[in-house]
Amino acid sequence: MAKAIALLSLMVLNGCSTTYIPEPVQPDAPEYAPPALEFSLPTPAHGSLYRKGYNLALYQDRRAYRVGDILTVDLEEKTQASKKADTSTSKDSSLQGSGSYGFGSSTGSGQAQLGGGRDFSGNGSSSQQNQLTGAITVTVSGVLPNGVLVIRGEKWLRLNQGDEYIRLVGLVRPEDVDQANRISSQRIADARISYGGRGTLADVNAPGWGMRFFNDPIFPF
């Protein structure tokens, strides 16, 4: 009985220590928050209402180009990958010899034969497909010296059985933003797109510690 309890305790500790358990995702993460901006009313100088950095030409559209501006990202992510490998090896070898021997008046002859062979065959295949569609509106958090926009933002949806969230960080060229102030997610450089959830539905879709233990890479069977 004591041995069984000790073995069970070891399994629990091993499963908890070797299996990665992600931390619960929380909203309002600083790395996805909009930039803090200080807005003030323009101060007229000699009757002028001009404000440096916030001028708008008569025929200029309203595409995002400065810190604090907002643009919409159309999520159009679709990936598909497959891989298959087949391996087969075979080898046969043999060794044969003969000879004679003698002890005193007794003589004789003999023959020996040694042979061996080995075969190996293996095959494997893997396929994966992912798709994410939708839209998320983000904020320009910075402008690089070459004019590239740094965007970031998150969207949280409160459902009846939990929360769903989308998070996005990346770099955007102003030339890729269309006249409707939208851009495809495929035009974002160094994009970091996260989609997930938390709550009852997310918990029931996660395996328990026992299943994680038996699926651990160090499990010998």
N, C-alpha and C positions, 0 to 999 in steps of 0.2 A: 504493500500500500504506500509506504514511504517513497519507494522508488518511482511509483507511478505519479505521485504528487510532484516529486522533484523533476521528472521528465516533462510534465505538463507546465510547470513553472518555467523551465528552460525554453520550451516552445513559445510561451507567451513573451518572454523577454527577448528572445531571438527575433520573433516576428515583429515586435515593436521597434527593435533597434536597427534592423537591416532593411525594413520596408519604408519607402518614402511615403509620408503622409502629408499632403499639402495643407498649408494653413488656410483657414477660412478667409475668403475674399471679402474685404470691407470697402464700402463706397468712400468717396471723398479722399482718395489717395493723392498725396501732394504731387506725384509725378504726372497725374492726369488732370490736375486742377487748372482752371484758366489763370492767366497771368494777372498779378495784382497791378492795376493801373490807377494813376492819380489823374482824375479829370477835373478840370477847372474851366470856368467860363472865360471866353476870350476877352482880353482887356483892350478896349478901343485905344488906339494911338493916333491922335490927330484925326479922329473920326473914322478910322479904318477898322473893319471887322476881320481883317486877315489874321489867320492863325497858322503859324508855321507847322508844316507836317500834316495839316488837315484840310488843305485846299482841294477843291474838286472842280475839274474843268467842265466846261459846258457840255461837251460830248463824251465825257468819260463814263465808263460803266462802273458798277459798284462791286467789282471783283475784289477779293481780299488781297491786300498787299502790305499791310503793316501790322504791328503787334496789337492784339486785341480784336482784330477783325474776325469775322465768323464765315466759315464756308462749309458746304455739305459734301460728304464723301459717299459715293455710291459703292457699296460693297459688291464686288463682282469677282469673288474668289472661287476658283474651281480648279482642282488639281486631281490628276489621276496618274498612278504609277503602277507598273507591274514588272516582275522579274521572275525568271525561271532558269534553273540550272540542273543539268544532268551530268553525272560523273560515273564512269565505269572503268575499272582497271582489272587486269588479269595477268597472272604469271605462273608458269609451270617450269619445273626444273627436275632433272633426274641425274643420277650418278651410278655408274655400273663398273664393277671391276672383278677380276678373277685372278687366282694364284694357286700355287701348290705349296705343300708343307711336308716336312718329314721329321720323324722322331725315331732315331735308331734305324731299325729295319722297317719301320712303318712309314709309308708315304701316302699322300692323299692330295686332293685338290678341292677347291671351294670357289664359290662365286657369291658376291655380295651386290646388292642393288639398293639404292637409296633414292627416293623421289619425294617431291613435295609440290604443292600448288596453293595458290591463294587467289581469291576473287573479292572484289569490292564494287559495290554499286550504290549510288545514292542519287536522290533527286529532291529538289525543293522548289517551291514557288511562293511568291508573295504578291499581293495586289492591295492597293489602297486608293480610296477615292474620297475627296472632301469637297464640300460646296457650301458657300456662305453668301447669301444675298440679303440686301436690305440697304439701309442708309443710316448715317450718323452725322450729326453736325458738330464740328469741332472748332477750336479757337486757335488762332495764330499766336504762338507763345514766344516767337523770336524770329528775327530776320538775319540771315548770315550775310557776311560782307559781299558775297556774289549775288545777293538778292533772293536766294532760296529761302522759302518759308518753313519754319519749324512748327508743326501742328500737333496738337494733342487734345484728347477729350474722352469722355466716357458717357454711356447711356445706361440707366438702370430702369428696369420695368418691374413693378410690383404685381405679381400674379397671386392667384388665390392659394397656391401651394408653395410659394417661394418667390425668389427674385431671379431675374435674368439680366445679364449685363453684357455690354460690348465696350471694349477699350481699344484705343487707337493712338499710336504715336508714329511720326514719320516726317519725311522731308518732301516738299512740293515745289515745283517750278511755277512761278506765276503764269507762265505761258500755257501751262496745261490746264489752268482753271478756265472753264467756258464762260460764256456771257451770262449764264444763269447762276454763276458763282458755285458751280459743282465740279467735282473731279472724280474720276474713277479710281478705285483703290489700286488698280494695276499700274497707275502712274505715280505711285508714292514710293519714294526711295527709302531704304532702311525701315520698312514698315513693320510695326509690331502690333498685330491685331489679336485680341483675346476675346473669346466668347465662352461664356459659361453660366453657371447658376449656383444658387445656394438655397437650402430649405429642404422640405420633405422629399420632393422628387429627386433632388441631387443626392440626398442621403441614401435613399433606397437603391439608387443606381450604383453606389460605391460598395465594393466587396468588404466583408468583415475582416477582422484581424486574422482569423483562422485561414480564410481563403488566401489572404495576402501572404501568409506564412508559407503555405504549400506552393504558391506560385513564385516564391522568391528564387532568384537565380542560384543561390547557394544550396538550395534543397537538393540532396543527393539522388533523389529518385525521379 
